[in-house]
Each structure stands twice: as structure tokens, then as C-alpha cells.
Amino acid sequence: MARQKNSEVTGKKAASAAGRVLRDPKSSKSAKSAAASALTQRPNRKK
């Protein structure tokens, strides 16, 4: 069974908040997991 393409995209502000969670050493493991998941749905940066 082929996987469907996920068209959902994380917004800029949400991605920024997720980045802060990942950099915070006090963030819980589950919070970091959710933040990482959100960032995988963010389009790549334009160079």
C-alpha cells in the first residue's frame, strides 16, 4: 500500500517555537518528539 502525501505544513511561528523547544535542555522527551515531528512538516529553507 502506497503512502499518501501529507499536504499539511507547519507554519513559520509554530516551527520557530518547535526550534526553541528542541534547543531547551529542560524540554521533556515527548515535547522534543512533537517539536521534531512539526519540523519535519516544514518546507525546506530557500538558499
HELIX and SHEET records of a PDB file:
HELIX    1   1 LYS A   12  ARG A   23  1                                  12    
HELIX    2   2 LYS A   29  THR A   40  1                                  12    
END                                                                             
